[in-house]
Every structure is written in structure tokens, then in C-alpha cells.
Amino acid sequence: MLAALPAGTAATVRVPATSANLGPGFDAFGLALDLCDEVRAEVVAGAGLRVGVQGQGAGAVPTDERHLVVRVLREELAAAGFTAPGLDVLCRNAIPHGRGLGSSASAIVAGLAAARALLRAAGVVAEDEAQVRDRVLLEASRREGHPDNAAPAVHGGFTIAWTRGEDPTHPDAVRCVRLAVHPDVRAVVCVPAEELATSRARALLPATVPHGDAALTAGRAGLLVHALTADPSLLLDATEERLHQAQRAPAMPGSARLLGALRAEGLAAVVSGAGPSVLVLTDEPGVERVRALAAPGTWDVHARPVQDAGVQTVPGR
């Protein structure tokens, strides 16, 4: 029997957009961007659910128990032995859906973090920030199937994440390190109008790759850690890879063309996550060069700083 949280218990969390892979760091590297969704959850008297969605996804995502944030929130409460028979959820969304900016991972992280915040607000659990982040990363990665988006959504900054062992529920099943990005690096995201399902993009990947392609990509991944944190002049070389972007190009020809045009101009462009957005890692002058190459009306260009905080509980909201 689940215990009901008291009416009036409320919490607000904020979660950043993320860009996974960053070229050669397939399923391991991720970057948090200062483009955030905010979720407010409140336990109300009686029973029933009310979901409001503002911004991205409004009018398109379900507003009942199928809503991803609600599903995850309820599952996390139940895992702790609690329920919220009456629940109001308001989602203020800034992260575009289906564009390779981690919207599903951010929703999962938001649901998990909101549940933990409600439990703390009700005084039924006592956790410090590190414990909450460890729990949220583990559960988000388990639901996503890989930790590349979940890690920066939880911890912020530039993250390298990996899995350990065969049991996905083990407390040490998912690990990550967070590194500070060089202050000269600017992140620019070019977002197209069309969406691309991650499942479709993954279906295009071959089961095996040539040894030489794997070796080159591994070397570039190591170089990218140094370039992002210490020497941004190496970013163009460091973002080269041969495992996934060319293979996925048929599903996003516009992204492939923009990627080629940007890299031909010396800009370190990569496909963001599974696409179709394109991420450019550049300096301040490079931001305007990206804007000049990304045709207005075709691409929505966002110049965003790296978000260093990760998921946050917003006090007093």
C-alpha cells in the first residue's frame, strides 16, 4: 500500500538541453546547454491529474497519465513507497522536441528530480545533493538505455559517461566525470523545422565498422577532451569521426549539407545527438560566421553558453 504525500507539497525543477556524442564521443560524451525546461509539480487535495504544457510540445504531447514527466514522476514516487492521488504538473518547455537536443532525457530527469524534491519537501526522505544526482543519473540512464544525454542533464558542463557491469540497477552501474569547458568555447545550435526520431537514426547504423574508422574515432575522442578543456584551436580536428554521422546522413540531408559547409569553413560542426540539429563549437567571432552560413528560415540558430549547474531544484516556486 502506497502512502499519499500531503496536499500542498510542491517542487519546481529546471533541466538543461543537452547535445550528445559531440562527434567522436558516441554514446559517451555530452554537453549541457543553457536552454532549459522547467517543471512544477504540486500535490493537491482529492484525486486526479492536471497537466499544463507551455512552449515546445504544447498541443502535441499528451496531457494525461501518458505524459513522460508524469509517468516517470509517479514511478519514482512509487519506488519510494508513496503516491500523489491528486497532482498538478506545469511544464514550461524551451527544448525543441525530436531535434537531437536531449528533450526526452531532460523530461525523464525532470520527472525523477521532481519526485525526489517532492519527497524531500514532504519530509519523508533525507538526501543530500550528491545522493539525488546519483539516483537520478542511474534511473535516467536505465530508462534511456545509455547515459550520454542523462549525464550532462544531471551534472551540467561537459561530461564523459559510461556503464559498468551487467545489472543496470546496481548503484555503480552508471558513472560519469564532469569537466570544465574552456572559457573561450561558444556553443551554437542550428535547429531545423523537421524532427527526427532517435530510433530511426539508430536504425541506420551498421552492426560493424572498419578497424581503421574505429581507431581514428577513438583517437579523436581523446583529442576532443583536451580541445574542449584546454586548447579550443584543436576543435576542428578533434570533432572528426567515422562511426555515425555519414551513416545517418540519408535521414537528414539538410543537416549533412550544413555540416559539410560549416566544416569546410574551418568550423567544428557536428550532428547534435541523433540529429537533425547541428552543433558548432567555436569562439565568439565564429558565432556570426555560423549565422551567415545557416540560411535564415531554414535554421533557427541559438548561441547558448554551456550550462554548468545541471538539474536544479528551484527554491520558492
Residue, then its C-alpha position, 0 to 999 in steps of 0.5 A: m500500500l502506497a502512502a499519499l504525500p500531503a496536499g500542498t507539497a510542491a517542487t519546481v525543477r529546471v533541466p538543461a538541453t543537452s547535445a550528445n556524442l559531440g562527434p567522436g564521443f558516441d554514446a559517451f560524451g555530452l554537453a549541457l546547454d543553457l536552454c532549459d525546461e522547467v517543471r512544477a509539480e504540486v500535490v493537491a487535495g482529492a484525486g486526479l491529474r492536471v497537466g499544463v504544457q507551455g512552449q515546445g510540445a504544447g498541443a502535441v504531447p499528451t496531457d494525461e497519465r501518458h505524459l513522460v514527466v508524469r509517468v516517470l514522476r509517479e514511478e519514482l514516487a512509487a519506488a519510494g513507497f508513496t503516491a500523489p492521488g491528486l497532482d498538478v504538473l506545469c511544464r514550461n518547455a524551451i527544448p525543441h522536441g525530436r531535434g537531437l537536443g536531449s528533450s526526452a532525457s531532460a523530461i525523464v530527469a525532470g520527472l525523477a528530480a521532481a519526485r525526489a524534491l517532492l519527497r524531500a519537501a514532504g519530509v519523508v526522505a533525507e538526501d543530500e545533493a550528491q545522493v539525488r544526482d546519483r539516483v537520478l543519473l542511474e534511473a535516467s540512464r536505465r530508462e534511456g538505455h545509455p547515459d550520454n544525454a542523462a549525464p550532462a542533464v544531471h551534472g551540467g558542463f561537459t561530461i564523459a559517461w559510461t556503464r559498468g557491469e551487467d545489472p543496470t540497477h546496481p548503484d555503480a552501474v552508471r558513472c560519469v566525470r564532469l569537466a570544465v569547458h574552456p572559457d573561450v568555447r561558444a556553443v551554437v545550435c542550428v535547429p531545423a523545422e523537421e524532427l527526427a526520431t532517435s530510433r530511426a537514426r539508430a536504425l541506420l547504423p551498421a552492426t560493424v565498422p572498419h578497424g581503421d574508422a574505429a581507431l581514428t574515432a577513438g583517437r579523436a575522442g581523446l583529442l576532443v577532451h583536451a580541445l574542449t578543456a584546454d586548447p579550443s584551436l584543436l576543435l576542428d580536428a578533434t570533432e572528426e569521426r567515422l562511426h555515425q554521422a555519414q551513416r545517418a546522413p540519408a535521414m537528414p540531408g539538410s543537416a549533412r549539407l550544413l555540416g559539410a559547409l560549416r566544416a569546410e569553413g574551418l568550423a567544428a560542426v557536428v550532428s547534435g545527438a541523433g540529429p537533425s540539429v547541428l552543433v558548432l563549437t567555436d569562439e565568439p567571432g565564429v558565432e556570426r560566421v555560423r549565422a551567415l552560413a545557416a540560411p535564415g528560415t531554414w535554421d533557427v540558430h541559438a548561441r547558448p553558453v554551456q550550462d554548468a549547474g545541471v538539474q536544479t531544484v528551484p527554491g520558492r516556486 
